[in-house]
Amino acid sequence: MDAKKKLILIMLVTSILSFFFQTPIMQAVGGGMHTFVNGRNVDCISCHGYGSANSHQAGSDAHQRAAENKNYTTYLEVGGTSYDPAGIIYTNIDSDSSGSNDVWIWNGNAWVYDNTAKLYNLDFNGDGTIGGAETCNLCHNRELMTVSAQSGPEHTFGPRYCNDARCHGNSNEDFRFYKNGYDTIPPASISNPGISTGNFYINNTWTNPSDPDFNHTLFRLSNGTNLTAINFSSNYFNLTLSPHYVQNISAQTVDIWGNINLTKIWFNATIPNNLPILAPIGNKNVVPGSILQINITAMDADNDTLAYGTNATKGSLNTTTGIYYWETTTNDSGEYIWYFDSMDDFGGVAAETILIKVSPEEQFIPPIPANLTATQGNFWINYTWEPGTGNITDSYNLSLNGNWTNGTALTYHNDTVGPHGWSNITVWAYNNTGGMNSTSRETQVLNNQPVLELIGNKNVTAGSLLRFNVTAMDADNDTLSYGTNASNGILNKSTGEYFWNTSVLDIGTYIWYFNSSDNYSGLASETIIVTVNPEPVYEYFPPAPVNLSGAQDNFWINQTWEPGIGNKTDSYNVTLNSIWINGTINTYINTSVIPHGWNNITVFGYNISGNGSLSSSSVSLDTQLANNLPVQTPIGDRNITAGNVLTFNISTNDIDSDLITYGTNASRGFFNQTTGEYFWSTNSSDVGIYTWYFNSSDGY
């Protein structure tokens, strides 16, 4: 082959190879995008194999910015196709097979769909930066770009492509993402700051900015330490604080993207001081040669340490305890006007000016207390009186059964007294000069009458034993004795037991009383009628009822029976759960029953002939209401992606209102048997299919 033909052949092969390798780039340029997925493999050459160093560096910078943008990487991971700047990502994935594609919403911290929150981060090694191989994972990452042949790929089937708006997140189009959200402009500051104070609080108020993305107000201490964050829905911050607290806090607004307004609005205030409150001292009179002692006391709502002071020129005052002490002499006679005060360490002062008169004391005799009366009950006596007319009565000294109570200003005294007890009182009127006068009264607590329990009329068949107990209560716990005018039978006067062995000779009607008495003339009595009846004629005995049966439902039991064969049955006497229903002509009884309750019934036949006769035997039936099974709300099969949390609640209805206990054979997760809540935080090792039951039981 000559040299010319060889040259032509080499040029032809070179052209074919150049066309083969340049085709992806040409397609990308022609289509206004660059394709980086070729079949099942990432075609790195299409992006990095050609082009100038400057253009390649620009592409790397764009990819680096995109890799650092967690909003954008999340957009890729969830299969985003477009998004609304209001905080919405629209996708082409229907992960839960609901019939509509997933829509992810920004909650201020992450993207949320169906209780799952995501904020995809390429910082795989956790060093706080994204670089090297982590940047490459923006494109070479199955989690973000599906490049394998899967039955259900995460993103649009076929080659992926990107441009400035779709991938790099740095254009000015509406499809842009910012690293820290959608906005970089902080909200306006709060306005109209207001402060109100009291015991012991500071209430801070303000007006929130109108920015639509305003999220919260951040409060910080003067040293820059964060204090609290107040949600956008509130415009107040109330603090309960210690006395004299000095508040120096600043407020800065923050939007939903984390942008902070650097302007600090200060709320500076101090809890106001509470003045001491001095207990009244009052003017004082003292006899020369006597000791005058005054205890000056004060309260302080701030619990401040108080100091006491005075301008008194005589005596001494303990400034710590407030005790003033003056041992007067005959040379001290006269009148003195001095003040006594109490002070805290914050400028608070409370003072009282008093007159102290040092002079010989004249004794005044007060009048005898008037209208000393007594009222009483079980077991108390209350005395009241009034001051007499004449000299001043400053107080009263009481002698009650020999026990003294002196210096009371009250005009009454309440005394607790035992049954039948005495309360002997003497009331002395007292004048501060030393004069006294008195009146007395002696009172006994009244007796409580015995209370006889109802005996009621009695019927007995001749030849039978009549026996009953007479019983009574006595609020005084007195010993009781029992009596009667009964001409037949025997009554035990101590126990109240009465019995009478009747005979056919006793047939008739008797009217007798039975009573109970204490040792203090208390008496309680009841007159009854005792009827001794002849023996019944046995041919009138009815047969026992037959075919006693019961039917039931929620929540009732119906019992029916039939008359027996033999003498006539005129009516029935029925005991239902120990309650008697006599004289009914019905052959059924319908009753409401609580869940799991019992109906215990016994039925006697009754014949009205002669003196009336019950059947010699009866029929009985004990029936319990059947249990209602719990009704559990369907749970359904569950699908979950490994790494997410599976949680649901089992709910059950039980018309018996029984306490429900929940159970399962689930080998993973946590299950609350009381509330029915199931919780399973899955991971990659949990991939698989599990068949478990969840049940509800009522204990019956």
MOSUL-V279600 format. One record per pair of residues at least 24 apart in sequence whose C-alpha atoms are under 10 Angstrom apart, sorted by sequence separation. I is the first residue (numbers start at 1). J is the second residue. If there is no record, write none. Layout:
((I J) (I J))
This chain:
((21 45) (22 46) (25 49) (78 102) (80 104) (87 111) (88 112) (120 144) (187 211) (208 232) (225 249) (226 250) (227 251) (229 253) (245 269) (246 270) (247 271) (275 299) (276 300) (277 301) (291 315) (293 317) (297 321) (298 322) (312 336) (314 338) (319 343) (333 357) (334 358) (335 359) (366 390) (367 391) (369 393) (386 410) (387 411) (400 424) (401 425) (402 426) (406 430) (420 444) (421 445) (422 446) (449 473) (450 474) (451 475) (465 489) (467 491) (471 495) (472 496) (486 510) (487 511) (488 512) (507 531) (508 532) (509 533) (542 566) (543 567) (545 569) (562 586) (563 587) (576 600) (577 601) (578 602) (582 606) (583 607) (598 622) (599 623) (600 624) (629 653) (630 654) (631 655) (645 669) (647 671) (651 675) (652 676) (666 690) (667 691) (668 692) (21 46) (25 50) (78 103) (186 211) (187 212) (189 214) (208 233) (222 247) (223 248) (224 249) (229 254) (244 269) (245 270) (246 271) (275 300) (276 301) (296 321) (297 322) (312 337) (313 338) (332 357) (333 358) (334 359) (365 390) (366 391) (367 392) (368 393) (385 410) (386 411) (399 424) (400 425) (401 426) (407 432) (419 444) (420 445) (421 446) (449 474) (450 475) (470 495) (471 496) (486 511) (487 512) (506 531) (507 532) (508 533) (541 566) (542 567) (543 568) (544 569) (561 586) (562 587) (575 600) (576 601) (577 602) (583 608) (598 623) (599 624) (629 654) (630 655) (650 675) (651 676) (666 691) (667 692) (25 51) (78 104) (187 213) (188 214) (208 234) (221 247) (222 248) (223 249) (224 250) (244 270) (245 271) (246 272) (274 300) (275 301) (276 302) (295 321) (296 322) (297 323) (311 337) (312 338) (332 358) (333 359) (364 390) (365 391) (366 392) (367 393) (384 410) (385 411) (386 412) (399 425) (400 426) (418 444) (419 445) (420 446) (421 447) (448 474) (449 475) (450 476) (469 495) (470 496) (471 497) (485 511) (486 512) (506 532) (507 533) (508 534) (540 566) (541 567) (542 568) (543 569) (560 586) (561 587) (562 588) (575 601) (576 602) (597 623) (598 624) (599 625) (628 654) (629 655) (630 656) (649 675) (650 676) (651 677) (665 691) (666 692) (186 213) (187 214) (190 217) (207 234) (208 235) (221 248) (222 249) (243 270) (244 271) (245 272) (273 300) (274 301) (275 302) (276 303) (295 322) (296 323) (311 338) (312 339) (331 358) (332 359) (333 360) (364 391) (365 392) (366 393) (369 396) (384 411) (385 412) (398 425) (399 426) (400 427) (417 444) (418 445) (419 446) (420 447) (447 474) (448 475) (449 476) (450 477) (469 496) (470 497) (485 512) (486 513) (505 532) (506 533) (507 534) (540 567) (541 568) (542 569) (545 572) (560 587) (561 588) (574 601) (575 602) (576 603) (596 623) (597 624) (598 625) (627 654) (628 655) (629 656) (630 657) (649 676) (650 677) (665 692) (666 693) (21 49) (22 50) (185 213) (186 214) (187 215) (189 217) (206 234) (207 235) (208 236) (220 248) (221 249) (222 250) (243 271) (244 272) (245 273) (273 301) (274 302) (276 304) (294 322) (295 323) (296 324) (310 338) (311 339) (312 340) (330 358) (364 392) (365 393) (366 394) (383 411) (384 412) (385 413) (398 426) (399 427) (417 445) (419 447) (420 448) (447 475) (448 476) (450 478) (468 496) (469 497) (470 498) (484 512) (485 513) (486 514) (504 532) (506 534) (507 535) (539 567) (540 568) (541 569) (542 570) (544 572) (559 587) (560 588) (561 589) (574 602) (575 603) (596 624) (597 625) (598 626) (627 655) (628 656) (630 658) (648 676) (649 677) (650 678) (664 692) (665 693) (666 694) (75 104) (138 167) (187 216) (205 234) (206 235) (207 236) (220 249) (221 250) (241 270) (242 271) (243 272) (244 273) (273 302) (274 303) (275 304) (294 323) (295 324) (310 339) (311 340) (329 358) (330 359) (364 393) (366 395) (383 412) (384 413) (397 426) (398 427) (399 428) (416 445) (419 448) (447 476) (448 477) (449 478) (450 479) (468 497) (469 498) (484 513) (485 514) (503 532) (504 533) (505 534) (540 569) (542 571) (559 588) (560 589) (573 602) (574 603) (575 604) (595 624) (596 625) (597 626) (627 656) (628 657) (629 658) (648 677) (649 678) (664 693) (665 694) (74 104) (183 213) (205 235) (206 236) (219 249) (220 250) (221 251) (241 271) (243 273) (244 274) (272 302) (274 304) (276 306) (293 323) (294 324) (295 325) (309 339) (310 340) (311 341) (328 358) (330 360) (382 412) (383 413) (384 414) (397 427) (398 428) (446 476) (448 478) (450 480) (467 497) (468 498) (469 499) (483 513) (484 514) (485 515) (502 532) (503 533) (504 534) (558 588) (559 589) (560 590) (573 603) (574 604) (594 624) (595 625) (596 626) (597 627) (628 658) (630 660) (647 677) (648 678) (649 679) (663 693) (664 694) (665 695) (204 235) (205 236) (206 237) (219 250) (220 251) (243 274) (273 304) (293 324) (294 325) (309 340) (310 341) (382 413) (383 414) (396 427) (397 428) (398 429) (447 478) (467 498) (468 499) (483 514) (484 515) (502 533) (503 534) (504 535) (558 589) (559 590) (572 603) (573 604) (574 605) (593 624) (594 625) (595 626) (596 627) (627 658) (647 678) (648 679) (663 694) (664 695) (204 236) (205 237) (218 250) (219 251) (220 252) (292 324) (293 325) (294 326) (308 340) (309 341) (310 342) (381 413) (382 414) (383 415) (396 428) (397 429) (466 498) (467 499) (468 500) (482 514) (483 515) (484 516) (557 589) (558 590) (559 591) (572 604) (573 605) (593 625) (595 627) (596 628) (646 678) (647 679) (648 680) (662 694) (663 695) (664 696) (78 111) (203 236) (204 237) (205 238) (217 250) (218 251) (219 252) (292 325) (293 326) (308 341) (309 342) (381 414) (382 415) (395 428) (396 429) (397 430) (466 499) (467 500) (482 515) (483 516) (557 590) (558 591) (571 604) (572 605) (573 606) (595 628) (646 679) (647 680) (662 695) (663 696) (203 237) (204 238) (217 251) (218 252) (219 253) (291 325) (292 326) (293 327) (307 341) (308 342) (309 343) (380 414) (381 415) (382 416) (395 429) (396 430) (465 499) (466 500) (467 501) (481 515) (482 516) (483 517) (556 590) (557 591) (558 592) (571 605) (572 606) (645 679) (646 680) (647 681) (661 695) (662 696) (663 697) (71 106) (78 113) (202 237) (203 238) (204 239) (217 252) (218 253) (291 326) (292 327) (306 341) (307 342) (308 343) (380 415) (381 416) (393 428) (394 429) (395 430) (396 431) (465 500) (466 501) (480 515) (481 516) (482 517) (556 591) (557 592) (569 604) (570 605) (571 606) (572 607) (645 680) (646 681) (660 695) (661 696) (662 697) (74 110) (75 111) (202 238) (203 239) (216 252) (217 253) (218 254) (290 326) (291 327) (292 328) (306 342) (307 343) (308 344) (379 415) (380 416) (381 417) (393 429) (394 430) (395 431) (464 500) (465 501) (466 502) (480 516) (481 517) (482 518) (555 591) (556 592) (557 593) (569 605) (570 606) (571 607) (644 680) (645 681) (646 682) (660 696) (661 697) (662 698) (74 111) (201 238) (202 239) (203 240) (216 253) (217 254) (289 326) (290 327) (291 328) (306 343) (307 344) (379 416) (380 417) (392 429) (393 430) (394 431) (395 432) (463 500) (464 501) (465 502) (480 517) (481 518) (555 592) (556 593) (568 605) (569 606) (570 607) (571 608) (643 680) (644 681) (645 682) (659 696) (660 697) (661 698) (201 239) (202 240) (215 253) (216 254) (217 255) (289 327) (290 328) (291 329) (305 343) (306 344) (307 345) (374 412) (376 414) (378 416) (379 417) (380 418) (392 430) (393 431) (394 432) (463 501) (464 502) (465 503) (479 517) (480 518) (481 519) (550 588) (552 590) (554 592) (555 593) (556 594) (567 605) (568 606) (569 607) (570 608) (643 681) (644 682) (645 683) (659 697) (660 698) (661 699) (71 110) (200 239) (201 240) (202 241) (214 253) (215 254) (216 255) (288 327) (289 328) (290 329) (304 343) (305 344) (306 345) (372 411) (373 412) (374 413) (375 414) (376 415) (377 416) (378 417) (379 418) (380 419) (391 430) (392 431) (393 432) (394 433) (397 436) (462 501) (463 502) (464 503) (478 517) (479 518) (480 519) (548 587) (549 588) (550 589) (551 590) (552 591) (553 592) (554 593) (555 594) (556 595) (567 606) (568 607) (569 608) (570 609) (642 681) (643 682) (644 683) (658 697) (659 698) (660 699) (70 110) (71 111) (78 118) (200 240) (201 241) (214 254) (215 255) (216 256) (288 328) (289 329) (290 330) (304 344) (305 345) (372 412) (374 414) (376 416) (377 417) (378 418) (379 419) (383 423) (391 431) (392 432) (396 436) (397 437) (398 438) (400 440) (460 500) (462 502) (463 503) (464 504) (478 518) (479 519) (548 588) (550 590) (552 592) (553 593) (554 594) (555 595) (557 597) (559 599) (567 607) (568 608) (642 682) (643 683) (644 684) (658 698) (659 699) (77 118) (195 236) (197 238) (199 240) (200 241) (201 242) (213 254) (214 255) (215 256) (287 328) (288 329) (289 330) (303 344) (304 345) (308 349) (310 351) (376 417) (378 419) (379 420) (380 421) (381 422) (382 423) (388 429) (395 436) (396 437) (397 438) (399 440) (400 441) (401 442) (461 502) (462 503) (463 504) (477 518) (478 519) (482 523) (484 525) (552 593) (554 595) (555 596) (556 597) (557 598) (558 599) (563 604) (564 605) (568 609) (573 614) (641 682) (642 683) (643 684) (657 698) (658 699) (659 700) (77 119) (78 120) (193 235) (194 236) (195 237) (196 238) (197 239) (198 240) (199 241) (200 242) (201 243) (213 255) (214 256) (215 257) (216 258) (218 260) (286 328) (287 329) (288 330) (289 331) (300 342) (302 344) (304 346) (306 348) (307 349) (308 350) (309 351) (310 352) (311 353) (369 411) (379 421) (381 423) (383 425) (385 427) (387 429) (393 435) (396 438) (398 440) (400 442) (460 502) (461 503) (462 504) (463 505) (474 516) (476 518) (478 520) (480 522) (481 523) (482 524) (483 525) (484 526) (485 527) (545 587) (555 597) (557 599) (559 601) (561 603) (563 605) (570 612) (572 614) (573 615) (640 682) (641 683) (642 684) (643 685) (654 696) (656 698) (658 700) (75 118) (77 120) (193 236) (195 238) (197 240) (198 241) (199 242) (200 243) (202 245) (212 255) (213 256) (214 257) (215 258) (217 260) (218 261) (287 330) (288 331) (289 332) (298 341) (299 342) (300 343) (306 349) (308 351) (310 353) (380 423) (393 436) (461 504) (462 505) (463 506) (472 515) (473 516) (474 517) (480 523) (482 525) (484 527) (556 599) (562 605) (571 614) (572 615) (641 684) (642 685) (643 686) (652 695) (653 696) (654 697) (74 118) (75 119) (76 120) (199 243) (200 244) (201 245) (202 246) (209 253) (211 255) (212 256) (213 257) (214 258) (215 259) (216 260) (217 261) (220 264) (222 266) (288 332) (289 333) (296 340) (297 341) (298 342) (300 344) (304 348) (383 427) (391 435) (393 437) (462 506) (463 507) (470 514) (471 515) (472 516) (474 518) (478 522) (486 530) (569 613) (574 618) (576 620) (642 686) (643 687) (650 694) (651 695) (652 696) (654 698) (74 119) (75 120) (190 235) (198 243) (199 244) (200 245) (202 247) (206 251) (208 253) (214 259) (219 264) (221 266) (287 332) (288 333) (296 341) (297 342) (298 343) (461 506) (462 507) (470 515) (471 516) (472 517) (569 614) (573 618) (574 619) (575 620) (576 621) (577 622) (641 686) (642 687) (650 695) (651 696) (652 697) (73 119) (74 120) (213 259) (214 260) (218 264) (219 265) (220 266) (222 268) (287 333) (288 334) (296 342) (461 507) (462 508) (470 516) (569 615) (574 620) (576 622) (641 687) (642 688) (650 696) (71 118) (72 119) (73 120) (74 121) (219 266) (286 333) (460 507) (640 687) (70 118) (71 119) (72 120) (73 121) (74 122) (219 267) (300 348) (474 522) (567 615) (70 119) (71 120) (72 121) (73 122) (374 423) (388 437) (550 599) (69 119) (70 120) (71 121) (285 335) (459 509) (639 689) (69 120) (70 121) (284 335) (299 350) (458 509) (473 524) (564 615) (638 689) (69 121) (70 122) (284 336) (298 350) (458 510) (472 524) (638 690) (68 121) (69 122) (70 123) (298 351) (372 425) (472 525) (548 601) (637 690) (67 121) (68 122) (283 337) (372 426) (385 439) (457 511) (548 602) (637 691) (67 122) (68 123) (372 427) (457 512) (548 603) (637 692) (67 123) (419 475) (420 476) (470 526) (95 152) (370 427) (419 476) (545 602) (546 603) (193 251) (243 301) (244 302) (369 427) (383 441) (418 476) (419 477) (420 478) (545 603) (561 619) (635 693) (93 152) (95 154) (206 265) (243 302) (281 340) (368 427) (369 428) (419 478) (455 514) (544 603) (545 604) (546 605) (635 694) (93 153) (94 154) (242 302) (243 303) (244 304) (368 428) (369 429) (383 443) (544 604) (545 605) (595 655) (596 656) (634 694) (68 129) (69 130) (93 154) (190 251) (243 304) (367 428) (368 429) (369 430) (543 604) (544 605) (545 606) (595 656) (68 130) (76 138) (92 154) (93 155) (189 251) (190 252) (205 267) (278 340) (366 428) (367 429) (368 430) (381 443) (452 514) (542 604) (543 605) (544 606) (559 621) (594 656) (595 657) (596 658) (632 694) (67 130) (68 131) (76 139) (92 155) (93 156) (189 252) (190 253) (204 267) (278 341) (279 342) (366 429) (367 430) (381 444) (452 515) (453 516) (542 605) (543 606) (595 658) (632 695) (67 131) (77 141) (79 143) (91 155) (92 156) (188 252) (189 253) (203 267) (204 268) (277 341) (278 342) (292 356) (365 429) (366 430) (367 431) (380 444) (381 445) (451 515) (452 516) (466 530) (541 605) (542 606) (543 607) (559 623) (631 695) (632 696) (65 130) (73 138) (77 142) (78 143) (79 144) (91 156) (187 252) (188 253) (189 254) (202 267) (204 269) (276 341) (277 342) (278 343) (365 430) (366 431) (380 445) (450 515) (451 516) (452 517) (541 606) (542 607) (630 695) (631 696) (632 697) (64 130) (68 134) (72 138) (77 143) (78 144) (79 145) (186 252) (187 253) (188 254) (202 268) (203 269) (276 342) (277 343) (292 358) (364 430) (365 431) (366 432) (379 445) (380 446) (450 516) (451 517) (466 532) (540 606) (541 607) (542 608) (557 623) (630 696) (631 697) (64 131) (67 134) (68 135) (76 143) (77 144) (79 146) (186 253) (187 254) (188 255) (202 269) (275 342) (276 343) (364 431) (365 432) (366 433) (372 439) (373 440) (374 441) (376 443) (378 445) (379 446) (449 516) (450 517) (540 607) (541 608) (542 609) (557 624) (629 696) (630 697) (64 132) (67 135) (76 144) (77 145) (186 254) (187 255) (202 270) (275 343) (276 344) (290 358) (363 431) (364 432) (365 433) (366 434) (367 435) (368 436) (369 437) (370 438) (371 439) (372 440) (373 441) (374 442) (375 443) (376 444) (377 445) (378 446) (449 517) (450 518) (464 532) (540 608) (541 609) (557 625) (629 697) (630 698) (66 135) (67 136) (75 144) (76 145) (77 146) (185 254) (186 255) (187 256) (201 270) (202 271) (275 344) (288 357) (289 358) (363 432) (364 433) (365 434) (366 435) (367 436) (368 437) (369 438) (370 439) (372 441) (374 443) (376 445) (377 446) (378 447) (449 518) (462 531) (463 532) (464 533) (540 609) (556 625) (557 626) (629 698) (64 134) (65 135) (67 137) (68 138) (73 143) (74 144) (185 255) (186 256) (201 271) (202 272) (274 344) (281 351) (282 352) (283 353) (284 354) (285 355) (286 356) (287 357) (288 358) (289 359) (362 432) (363 433) (364 434) (365 435) (366 436) (367 437) (368 438) (369 439) (373 443) (375 445) (376 446) (377 447) (378 448) (448 518) (456 526) (457 527) (458 528) (459 529) (460 530) (461 531) (462 532) (463 533) (539 609) (540 610) (542 612) (544 614) (545 615) (555 625) (628 698) (64 135) (67 138) (73 144) (109 180) (110 181) (184 255) (186 257) (189 260) (190 261) (200 271) (201 272) (273 344) (275 346) (276 347) (277 348) (278 349) (279 350) (280 351) (281 352) (282 353) (283 354) (284 355) (285 356) (286 357) (287 358) (288 359) (289 360) (361 432) (362 433) (363 434) (364 435) (365 436) (366 437) (367 438) (368 439) (369 440) (377 448) (447 518) (449 520) (450 521) (451 522) (452 523) (453 524) (454 525) (455 526) (456 527) (457 528) (458 529) (459 530) (460 531) (461 532) (462 533) (463 534) (464 535) (539 610) (540 611) (541 612) (542 613) (543 614) (544 615) (548 619) (549 620) (550 621) (552 623) (554 625) (555 626) (627 698) (629 700) (63 135) (64 136) (66 138) (67 139) (109 181) (183 255) (185 257) (186 258) (187 259) (188 260) (189 261) (193 265) (195 267) (197 269) (198 270) (199 271) (200 272) (273 345) (274 346) (275 347) (276 348) (277 349) (278 350) (279 351) (280 352) (281 353) (282 354) (283 355) (284 356) (285 357) (286 358) (287 359) (288 360) (361 433) (362 434) (363 435) (364 436) (365 437) (366 438) (447 519) (448 520) (449 521) (450 522) (451 523) (452 524) (453 525) (454 526) (455 527) (456 528) (457 529) (458 530) (459 531) (460 532) (461 533) (462 534) (463 535) (537 609) (538 610) (540 612) (541 613) (542 614) (543 615) (544 616) (545 617) (546 618) (547 619) (548 620) (549 621) (550 622) (551 623) (552 624) (553 625) (554 626) (627 699) (628 700) (63 136) (108 181) (183 256) (184 257) (185 258) (186 259) (187 260) (188 261) (189 262) (190 263) (192 265) (193 266) (194 267) (195 268) (196 269) (197 270) (198 271) (199 272) (200 273) (273 346) (274 347) (275 348) (276 349) (277 350) (278 351) (279 352) (281 354) (282 355) (283 356) (284 357) (285 358) (286 359) (287 360) (288 361) (361 434) (362 435) (363 436) (447 520) (448 521) (449 522) (450 523) (451 524) (452 525) (453 526) (455 528) (456 529) (457 530) (458 531) (459 532) (460 533) (461 534) (462 535) (536 609) (537 610) (540 613) (541 614) (542 615) (543 616) (544 617) (545 618) (546 619) (548 621) (549 622) (550 623) (552 625) (553 626) (554 627) (627 700) (64 138) (79 153) (81 155) (182 256) (183 257) (184 258) (185 259) (186 260) (187 261) (188 262) (189 263) (190 264) (191 265) (193 267) (195 269) (196 270) (197 271) (198 272) (199 273) (272 346) (273 347) (274 348) (275 349) (276 350) (277 351) (278 352) (280 354) (282 356) (283 357) (284 358) (285 359) (286 360) (287 361) (446 520) (447 521) (448 522) (449 523) (450 524) (451 525) (452 526) (454 528) (456 530) (457 531) (458 532) (459 533) (460 534) (461 535) (462 536) (536 610) (537 611) (538 612) (539 613) (540 614) (541 615) (542 616) (543 617) (544 618) (545 619) (546 620) (549 623) (551 625) (552 626) (553 627) (554 628) (626 700) (60 135) (63 138) (79 154) (80 155) (81 156) (106 181) (181 256) (182 257) (183 258) (184 259) (185 260) (186 261) (187 262) (188 263) (189 264) (190 265) (196 271) (197 272) (198 273) (199 274) (273 348) (274 349) (275 350) (276 351) (285 360) (286 361) (287 362) (447 522) (448 523) (449 524) (450 525) (460 535) (461 536) (535 610) (536 611) (537 612) (538 613) (540 615) (541 616) (542 617) (543 618) (544 619) (545 620) (553 628) (60 136) (63 139) (78 154) (79 155) (80 156) (180 256) (181 257) (183 259) (184 260) (185 261) (186 262) (189 265) (198 274) (285 361) (535 611) (536 612) (537 613) (77 154) (78 155) (79 156) (180 257) (181 258) (534 611) (536 613) (76 154) (77 155) (179 257) (180 258) (181 259) (533 611) (538 616) (76 155) (178 257) (180 259) (82 165) (82 166) (81 166) (80 166) (85 174) (76 166) (84 174) (85 175) (75 166) (76 167) (83 174) (84 175) (85 176) (75 167) (82 174) (83 175) (84 176) (85 177) (82 175) (83 176) (72 166) (73 167) (81 175) (82 176) (83 177) (87 181) (44 139) (72 167) (87 182) (44 140) (72 168) (73 169) (85 181) (86 182) (379 475) (42 139) (43 140) (72 169) (85 182) (378 475) (379 476) (42 140) (66 164) (71 169) (85 183) (378 476) (41 140) (42 141) (69 168) (67 167) (69 169) (420 520) (555 655) (66 167) (67 168) (69 170) (200 301) (554 655) (555 656) (37 139) (62 164) (66 168) (67 169) (75 177) (199 301) (200 302) (244 346) (554 656) (36 139) (37 140) (42 145) (65 168) (66 169) (199 302) (36 140) (42 146) (63 167) (64 168) (65 169) (66 170) (72 176) (596 700) (41 146) (42 147) (62 167) (63 168) (65 170) (72 177) (108 213) (40 146) (41 147) (42 148) (62 168) (63 169) (71 177) (72 178) (40 147) (41 148) (61 168) (62 169) (70 177) (71 178) (72 179) (108 215) (37 145) (39 147) (40 148) (62 170) (69 177) (70 178) (71 179) (37 146) (38 147) (39 148) (40 149) (59 168) (69 178) (70 179) (71 180) (72 181) (37 147) (39 149) (69 179) (70 180) (71 181) (66 177) (68 179) (69 180) (70 181) (71 182) (66 178) (67 179) (69 181) (65 178) (66 179) (65 179) (40 158) (39 158) (40 159) (38 158) (39 159) (37 158) (38 159) (37 159) (38 160) (36 159) (37 160) (35 159) (36 160) (37 161) (35 160) (36 161) (34 160) (35 161) (36 162) (33 160) (34 161) (35 162) (86 213) (33 161) (34 162) (32 161) (33 162) (34 163) (32 162) (33 163) (32 163) (33 164) (28 161) (108 255) (109 256) (285 432) (108 256) (109 257) (107 256) (108 257) (109 258) (106 256) (108 258) (117 644) (116 644) (115 644) (116 645) (115 645) (115 646) (96 639) (95 639) (96 640) (95 640) (95 641))
